[in-house]
């Protein structure tokens, strides 16, 4: 299950907590990102601590990535 998905621009946003730094989780994340890419979906991974530090900046960055994908889908 994805944390957020925008079908219009095929953008998946994943908020990664500390457990995503563990080796087995990292491998699963890489496999998942590869599968998403094969489907034409861009996976944007955002560490949870970045949201806690500056949610506005993270939202602006995610929006910029979505805008980049407009016309590519």
Biopython code that builds the backbone (N, CA, C, O; Angstrom):
import numpy as np
from Bio.PDB.StructureBuilder import StructureBuilder

atoms = [
    (1, "UNK", "N", (0.839, -1.161, 0.000)),
    (1, "UNK", "CA", (0.000, 0.000, 0.000)),
    (1, "UNK", "C", (0.899, 1.243, 0.000)),
    (1, "UNK", "O", (1.861, 1.336, 0.762)),
    (2, "UNK", "N", (0.561, 2.176, -0.862)),
    (2, "UNK", "CA", (1.305, 3.429, -0.937)),
    (2, "UNK", "C", (0.761, 4.413, 0.093)),
    (2, "UNK", "O", (-0.418, 4.365, 0.444)),
    (3, "UNK", "N", (1.618, 5.301, 0.573)),
    (3, "UNK", "CA", (1.151, 6.330, 1.498)),
    (3, "UNK", "C", (0.254, 7.326, 0.764)),
    (3, "UNK", "O", (-0.834, 7.654, 1.238)),
    (4, "UNK", "N", (0.710, 7.801, -0.386)),
    (4, "UNK", "CA", (-0.062, 8.733, -1.219)),
    (4, "UNK", "C", (0.190, 8.384, -2.677)),
    (4, "UNK", "O", (1.279, 7.937, -3.037)),
    (5, "UNK", "N", (-0.824, 8.590, -3.515)),
    (5, "UNK", "CA", (-0.651, 8.332, -4.936)),
    (5, "UNK", "C", (-1.467, 9.331, -5.733)),
    (5, "UNK", "O", (-2.652, 9.528, -5.466)),
    (6, "UNK", "N", (-0.833, 9.961, -6.712)),
    (6, "UNK", "CA", (-1.512, 10.861, -7.638)),
    (6, "UNK", "C", (-1.505, 10.182, -9.002)),
    (6, "UNK", "O", (-0.488, 10.161, -9.696)),
    (7, "UNK", "N", (-2.660, 9.626, -9.375)),
    (7, "UNK", "CA", (-2.759, 8.871, -10.628)),
    (7, "UNK", "C", (-2.531, 9.757, -11.847)),
    (7, "UNK", "O", (-1.987, 9.301, -12.852)),
    (8, "UNK", "N", (-2.942, 11.012, -11.765)),
    (8, "UNK", "CA", (-2.836, 11.920, -12.912)),
    (8, "UNK", "C", (-1.402, 12.054, -13.409)),
    (8, "UNK", "O", (-1.165, 12.142, -14.613)),
    (9, "UNK", "N", (-0.446, 12.070, -12.484)),
    (9, "UNK", "CA", (0.963, 12.211, -12.874)),
    (9, "UNK", "C", (1.788, 10.975, -12.510)),
    (9, "UNK", "O", (3.015, 10.984, -12.602)),
    (10, "UNK", "N", (1.100, 9.924, -12.101)),
    (10, "UNK", "CA", (1.761, 8.666, -11.723)),
    (10, "UNK", "C", (2.907, 8.917, -10.737)),
    (10, "UNK", "O", (4.061, 8.569, -10.984)),
    (11, "UNK", "N", (2.542, 9.530, -9.620)),
    (11, "UNK", "CA", (3.513, 9.847, -8.577)),
    (11, "UNK", "C", (3.086, 9.193, -7.269)),
    (11, "UNK", "O", (1.997, 9.450, -6.755)),
    (12, "UNK", "N", (3.957, 8.349, -6.744)),
    (12, "UNK", "CA", (3.749, 7.720, -5.444)),
    (12, "UNK", "C", (4.640, 8.433, -4.436)),
    (12, "UNK", "O", (5.835, 8.613, -4.671)),
    (13, "UNK", "N", (4.059, 8.834, -3.327)),
    (13, "UNK", "CA", (4.827, 9.481, -2.263)),
    (13, "UNK", "C", (4.821, 8.548, -1.062)),
    (13, "UNK", "O", (3.767, 8.168, -0.552)),
    (14, "UNK", "N", (6.009, 8.193, -0.629)),
    (14, "UNK", "CA", (6.167, 7.312, 0.518)),
    (14, "UNK", "C", (6.862, 8.076, 1.641)),
    (14, "UNK", "O", (7.918, 8.672, 1.432)),
    (15, "UNK", "N", (6.272, 8.055, 2.819)),
    (15, "UNK", "CA", (6.873, 8.668, 3.999)),
    (15, "UNK", "C", (7.564, 7.550, 4.766)),
    (15, "UNK", "O", (6.920, 6.630, 5.268)),
    (16, "UNK", "N", (8.878, 7.647, 4.846)),
    (16, "UNK", "CA", (9.685, 6.588, 5.447)),
    (16, "UNK", "C", (10.067, 6.917, 6.884)),
    (16, "UNK", "O", (10.729, 7.920, 7.152)),
    (17, "UNK", "N", (9.643, 6.064, 7.794)),
    (17, "UNK", "CA", (10.057, 6.179, 9.186)),
    (17, "UNK", "C", (11.419, 5.536, 9.383)),
    (17, "UNK", "O", (12.050, 5.096, 8.421)),
    (18, "UNK", "N", (11.867, 5.480, 10.620)),
    (18, "UNK", "CA", (13.207, 4.969, 10.914)),
    (18, "UNK", "C", (13.380, 3.508, 10.520)),
    (18, "UNK", "O", (14.495, 3.082, 10.222)),
    (19, "UNK", "N", (12.298, 2.731, 10.514)),
    (19, "UNK", "CA", (12.420, 1.311, 10.158)),
    (19, "UNK", "C", (12.855, 1.118, 8.706)),
    (19, "UNK", "O", (13.306, 0.032, 8.340)),
    (20, "UNK", "N", (12.729, 2.141, 7.883)),
    (20, "UNK", "CA", (13.145, 2.024, 6.480)),
    (20, "UNK", "C", (14.665, 2.077, 6.316)),
    (20, "UNK", "O", (15.173, 1.887, 5.211)),
    (21, "UNK", "N", (15.387, 2.332, 7.397)),
    (21, "UNK", "CA", (16.851, 2.327, 7.330)),
    (21, "UNK", "C", (17.420, 0.934, 7.588)),
    (21, "UNK", "O", (18.611, 0.701, 7.380)),
    (22, "UNK", "N", (16.578, 0.014, 8.037)),
    (22, "UNK", "CA", (17.030, -1.359, 8.282)),
    (22, "UNK", "C", (17.277, -2.050, 6.945)),
    (22, "UNK", "O", (16.562, -1.820, 5.970)),
    (23, "UNK", "N", (18.303, -2.901, 6.915)),
    (23, "UNK", "CA", (18.723, -3.530, 5.660)),
    (23, "UNK", "C", (17.602, -4.255, 4.931)),
    (23, "UNK", "O", (17.420, -4.058, 3.729)),
    (24, "UNK", "N", (16.845, -5.093, 5.641)),
    (24, "UNK", "CA", (15.800, -5.862, 4.959)),
    (24, "UNK", "C", (14.701, -4.957, 4.422)),
    (24, "UNK", "O", (14.157, -5.214, 3.348)),
    (25, "UNK", "N", (14.370, -3.911, 5.152)),
    (25, "UNK", "CA", (13.340, -2.970, 4.702)),
    (25, "UNK", "C", (13.841, -2.178, 3.493)),
    (25, "UNK", "O", (13.090, -1.920, 2.553)),
    (26, "UNK", "N", (15.104, -1.800, 3.533)),
    (26, "UNK", "CA", (15.687, -1.040, 2.422)),
    (26, "UNK", "C", (15.639, -1.856, 1.128)),
    (26, "UNK", "O", (15.324, -1.328, 0.062)),
    (27, "UNK", "N", (15.955, -3.143, 1.234)),
    (27, "UNK", "CA", (15.916, -4.024, 0.058)),
    (27, "UNK", "C", (14.491, -4.118, -0.480)),
    (27, "UNK", "O", (14.280, -4.033, -1.690)),
    (28, "UNK", "N", (13.520, -4.290, 0.401)),
    (28, "UNK", "CA", (12.118, -4.359, -0.041)),
    (28, "UNK", "C", (11.679, -3.048, -0.683)),
    (28, "UNK", "O", (10.958, -3.051, -1.681)),
    (29, "UNK", "N", (12.116, -1.925, -0.108)),
    (29, "UNK", "CA", (11.779, -0.618, -0.689)),
    (29, "UNK", "C", (12.361, -0.481, -2.092)),
    (29, "UNK", "O", (11.688, 0.011, -2.999)),
    (30, "UNK", "N", (13.605, -0.912, -2.274)),
    (30, "UNK", "CA", (14.242, -0.833, -3.590)),
    (30, "UNK", "C", (13.506, -1.695, -4.611)),
    (30, "UNK", "O", (13.310, -1.280, -5.754)),
    (31, "UNK", "N", (13.098, -2.897, -4.197)),
    (31, "UNK", "CA", (12.356, -3.780, -5.101)),
    (31, "UNK", "C", (11.006, -3.159, -5.470)),
    (31, "UNK", "O", (10.573, -3.220, -6.621)),
    (32, "UNK", "N", (10.371, -2.577, -4.500)),
    (32, "UNK", "CA", (9.075, -1.930, -4.744)),
    (32, "UNK", "C", (9.228, -0.736, -5.671)),
    (32, "UNK", "O", (8.439, -0.566, -6.600)),
    (33, "UNK", "N", (10.242, 0.094, -5.424)),
    (33, "UNK", "CA", (10.478, 1.262, -6.278)),
    (33, "UNK", "C", (10.764, 0.835, -7.712)),
    (33, "UNK", "O", (10.328, 1.489, -8.660)),
    (34, "UNK", "N", (11.498, -0.262, -7.867)),
    (34, "UNK", "CA", (11.802, -0.777, -9.205)),
    (34, "UNK", "C", (10.514, -1.208, -9.900)),
    (34, "UNK", "O", (10.301, -0.890, -11.070)),
    (35, "UNK", "N", (9.666, -1.925, -9.189)),
    (35, "UNK", "CA", (8.401, -2.366, -9.767)),
    (35, "UNK", "C", (7.546, -1.161, -10.160)),
    (35, "UNK", "O", (6.963, -1.136, -11.244)),
    (36, "UNK", "N", (7.475, -0.168, -9.281)),
    (36, "UNK", "CA", (6.703, 1.037, -9.594)),
    (36, "UNK", "C", (7.245, 1.706, -10.853)),
    (36, "UNK", "O", (6.473, 2.110, -11.723)),
    (37, "UNK", "N", (8.563, 1.822, -10.955)),
    (37, "UNK", "CA", (9.182, 2.441, -12.135)),
    (37, "UNK", "C", (8.822, 1.670, -13.402)),
    (37, "UNK", "O", (8.579, 2.270, -14.449)),
    (38, "UNK", "N", (8.790, 0.352, -13.307)),
    (38, "UNK", "CA", (8.412, -0.471, -14.463)),
    (38, "UNK", "C", (6.972, -0.205, -14.895)),
    (38, "UNK", "O", (6.615, -0.433, -16.051)),
    (39, "UNK", "N", (6.149, 0.277, -13.967)),
    (39, "UNK", "CA", (4.757, 0.620, -14.273)),
    (39, "UNK", "C", (4.624, 2.078, -14.715)),
    (39, "UNK", "O", (3.523, 2.551, -14.998)),
    (40, "UNK", "N", (5.759, 2.785, -14.772)),
    (40, "UNK", "CA", (5.737, 4.196, -15.153)),
    (40, "UNK", "C", (5.425, 5.133, -14.005)),
    (40, "UNK", "O", (5.087, 6.297, -14.218)),
    (41, "UNK", "N", (5.539, 4.624, -12.788)),
    (41, "UNK", "CA", (5.226, 5.410, -11.594)),
    (41, "UNK", "C", (6.512, 5.859, -10.922)),
    (41, "UNK", "O", (7.410, 5.054, -10.675)),
    (42, "UNK", "N", (6.593, 7.138, -10.633)),
    (42, "UNK", "CA", (7.751, 7.691, -9.925)),
    (42, "UNK", "C", (7.508, 7.560, -8.431)),
    (42, "UNK", "O", (6.475, 8.000, -7.926)),
    (43, "UNK", "N", (8.444, 6.964, -7.729)),
    (43, "UNK", "CA", (8.361, 6.852, -6.273)),
    (43, "UNK", "C", (9.189, 7.969, -5.655)),
    (43, "UNK", "O", (10.387, 8.085, -5.914)),
    (44, "UNK", "N", (8.550, 8.776, -4.846)),
    (44, "UNK", "CA", (9.226, 9.850, -4.128)),
    (44, "UNK", "C", (9.246, 9.459, -2.660)),
    (44, "UNK", "O", (8.204, 9.412, -2.007)),
    (45, "UNK", "N", (10.428, 9.181, -2.148)),
    (45, "UNK", "CA", (10.572, 8.771, -0.750)),
    (45, "UNK", "C", (10.993, 9.975, 0.087)),
    (45, "UNK", "O", (11.959, 10.669, -0.228)),
    (46, "UNK", "N", (10.250, 10.197, 1.148)),
    (46, "UNK", "CA", (10.509, 11.332, 2.031)),
    (46, "UNK", "C", (10.692, 10.799, 3.449)),
    (46, "UNK", "O", (9.784, 10.176, 4.000)),
    (47, "UNK", "N", (11.853, 11.037, 4.037)),
    (47, "UNK", "CA", (12.037, 10.629, 5.433)),
    (47, "UNK", "C", (11.066, 11.392, 6.345)),
    (47, "UNK", "O", (10.900, 12.603, 6.202)),
    (48, "UNK", "N", (10.440, 10.695, 7.262)),
    (48, "UNK", "CA", (9.449, 11.305, 8.152)),
    (48, "UNK", "C", (10.029, 12.487, 8.926)),
    (48, "UNK", "O", (9.331, 13.470, 9.172)),
    (49, "UNK", "N", (11.298, 12.394, 9.307)),
    (49, "UNK", "CA", (11.881, 13.482, 10.097)),
    (49, "UNK", "C", (11.927, 14.784, 9.302)),
    (49, "UNK", "O", (11.865, 15.863, 9.891)),
    (50, "UNK", "N", (12.036, 14.702, 7.971)),
    (50, "UNK", "CA", (12.041, 15.922, 7.156)),
    (50, "UNK", "C", (10.688, 16.625, 7.222)),
    (50, "UNK", "O", (10.620, 17.855, 7.223)),
    (51, "UNK", "N", (9.626, 15.849, 7.277)),
    (51, "UNK", "CA", (8.288, 16.432, 7.397)),
    (51, "UNK", "C", (8.145, 17.118, 8.743)),
    (51, "UNK", "O", (7.558, 18.195, 8.846)),
    (52, "UNK", "N", (8.687, 16.486, 9.771)),
    (52, "UNK", "CA", (8.616, 17.081, 11.107)),
    (52, "UNK", "C", (9.415, 18.378, 11.184)),
    (52, "UNK", "O", (9.033, 19.304, 11.900)),
    (53, "UNK", "N", (10.521, 18.445, 10.449)),
    (53, "UNK", "CA", (11.355, 19.645, 10.470)),
    (53, "UNK", "C", (10.734, 20.795, 9.693)),
    (53, "UNK", "O", (10.745, 21.934, 10.159)),
    (54, "UNK", "N", (10.188, 20.508, 8.505)),
    (54, "UNK", "CA", (9.641, 21.577, 7.668)),
    (54, "UNK", "C", (8.643, 21.004, 6.665)),
    (54, "UNK", "O", (8.983, 20.740, 5.512)),
    (55, "UNK", "N", (7.426, 20.820, 7.117)),
    (55, "UNK", "CA", (6.388, 20.222, 6.273)),
    (55, "UNK", "C", (6.113, 21.055, 5.028)),
    (55, "UNK", "O", (5.856, 20.503, 3.959)),
    (56, "UNK", "N", (6.164, 22.377, 5.155)),
    (56, "UNK", "CA", (5.908, 23.236, 3.994)),
    (56, "UNK", "C", (6.949, 23.021, 2.907)),
    (56, "UNK", "O", (6.611, 22.950, 1.725)),
    (57, "UNK", "N", (8.202, 22.916, 3.298)),
    (57, "UNK", "CA", (9.268, 22.698, 2.324)),
    (57, "UNK", "C", (9.106, 21.340, 1.636)),
    (57, "UNK", "O", (9.299, 21.227, 0.425)),
    (58, "UNK", "N", (8.758, 20.330, 2.396)),
    (58, "UNK", "CA", (8.553, 18.998, 1.825)),
    (58, "UNK", "C", (7.383, 19.026, 0.846)),
    (58, "UNK", "O", (7.473, 18.459, -0.243)),
    (59, "UNK", "N", (6.293, 19.678, 1.223)),
    (59, "UNK", "CA", (5.126, 19.771, 0.336)),
    (59, "UNK", "C", (5.473, 20.517, -0.943)),
    (59, "UNK", "O", (5.044, 20.124, -2.027)),
    (60, "UNK", "N", (6.244, 21.585, -0.825)),
    (60, "UNK", "CA", (6.671, 22.339, -2.003)),
    (60, "UNK", "C", (7.516, 21.467, -2.916)),
    (60, "UNK", "O", (7.353, 21.505, -4.135)),
    (61, "UNK", "N", (8.407, 20.690, -2.344)),
    (61, "UNK", "CA", (9.249, 19.794, -3.134)),
    (61, "UNK", "C", (8.440, 18.713, -3.831)),
    (61, "UNK", "O", (8.686, 18.410, -4.999)),
    (62, "UNK", "N", (7.480, 18.129, -3.130)),
    (62, "UNK", "CA", (6.633, 17.093, -3.728)),
    (62, "UNK", "C", (5.794, 17.682, -4.856)),
    (62, "UNK", "O", (5.602, 17.044, -5.891)),
    (63, "UNK", "N", (5.300, 18.884, -4.658)),
    (63, "UNK", "CA", (4.519, 19.566, -5.695)),
    (63, "UNK", "C", (5.380, 19.820, -6.926)),
    (63, "UNK", "O", (4.915, 19.653, -8.054)),
    (64, "UNK", "N", (6.622, 20.218, -6.719)),
    (64, "UNK", "CA", (7.540, 20.462, -7.842)),
    (64, "UNK", "C", (7.775, 19.178, -8.636)),
    (64, "UNK", "O", (7.815, 19.207, -9.866)),
    (65, "UNK", "N", (7.927, 18.064, -7.944)),
    (65, "UNK", "CA", (8.116, 16.780, -8.632)),
    (65, "UNK", "C", (6.863, 16.443, -9.438)),
    (65, "UNK", "O", (6.963, 15.969, -10.570)),
    (66, "UNK", "N", (5.693, 16.682, -8.866)),
    (66, "UNK", "CA", (4.443, 16.419, -9.590)),
    (66, "UNK", "C", (4.363, 17.277, -10.847)),
    (66, "UNK", "O", (3.972, 16.791, -11.908)),
    (67, "UNK", "N", (4.729, 18.545, -10.732)),
    (67, "UNK", "CA", (4.700, 19.432, -11.903)),
    (67, "UNK", "C", (5.663, 18.963, -12.986)),
    (67, "UNK", "O", (5.352, 19.061, -14.173)),
    (68, "UNK", "N", (6.826, 18.455, -12.593)),
    (68, "UNK", "CA", (7.792, 17.927, -13.567)),
    (68, "UNK", "C", (7.199, 16.762, -14.348)),
    (68, "UNK", "O", (7.538, 16.552, -15.513)),
    (69, "UNK", "N", (6.316, 16.008, -13.706)),
    (69, "UNK", "CA", (5.747, 14.821, -14.344)),
    (69, "UNK", "C", (4.591, 15.157, -15.280)),
    (69, "UNK", "O", (4.209, 14.327, -16.104)),
    (70, "UNK", "N", (4.034, 16.349, -15.167)),
    (70, "UNK", "CA", (2.951, 16.753, -16.065)),
    (70, "UNK", "C", (3.490, 16.727, -17.494)),
    (70, "UNK", "O", (4.535, 17.310, -17.785)),
    (71, "UNK", "N", (2.782, 16.061, -18.359)),
    (71, "UNK", "CA", (3.222, 15.956, -19.745)),
    (71, "UNK", "C", (4.113, 14.762, -20.015)),
    (71, "UNK", "O", (4.339, 14.414, -21.174)),
    (72, "UNK", "N", (4.626, 14.123, -18.964)),
    (72, "UNK", "CA", (5.462, 12.931, -19.142)),
    (72, "UNK", "C", (4.620, 11.666, -19.060)),
    (72, "UNK", "O", (5.076, 10.575, -19.403)),
    (73, "UNK", "N", (3.398, 11.830, -18.606)),
    (73, "UNK", "CA", (2.523, 10.670, -18.405)),
    (73, "UNK", "C", (1.523, 10.602, -19.533)),
    (73, "UNK", "O", (0.687, 9.699, -19.562)),
]
sb = StructureBuilder()
sb.init_structure("model")
sb.init_model(0)
sb.init_chain("A")
sb.init_seg("    ")
for serial, (resi, resn, name, xyz) in enumerate(atoms, 1):
    if name == "N":
        sb.init_residue(resn, " ", resi, " ")
    sb.init_atom(name, np.array(xyz, "f"), 0.0, 1.0, " ", f" {name:<3s}", serial, name[0])
structure = sb.get_structure()
